[in-house]
Amino acid sequence: MLATIALGAAQSPLGVASGAIAGHLVATLLAIIGGAFLANYLSEKLVGLLGGVLFLLFAAATLFGVF
């Protein structure tokens, strides 16, 4: 976000806005397609469980100063 603001100040705001919108579009489309693909192979329960475990691992790592 900061890079987009800096580019908007130094370059053409229309070009920077167009590029930012295109980048977000591509990232969102990849997330949608990837999520639809993975939904065929993973259950919602497994995704929730993995998300919870990862959350707890990152919380513990932050607590102990790993990051």
Contacts in CASP RR format, 6 or more apart in sequence:
PFRMAT RR
TARGET T0000
AUTHOR 0000-0000-0000
METHOD contacts of the structure
MODEL  1
MLATIALGAAQSPLGVASGAIAGHLVATLLAIIGGAFLANYLSEKLVGLL
GGVLFLLFAAATLFGVF
4 16 0 8 1.000
4 20 0 8 1.000
7 16 0 8 1.000
8 16 0 8 1.000
8 17 0 8 1.000
58 67 0 8 1.000
61 67 0 8 1.000
END
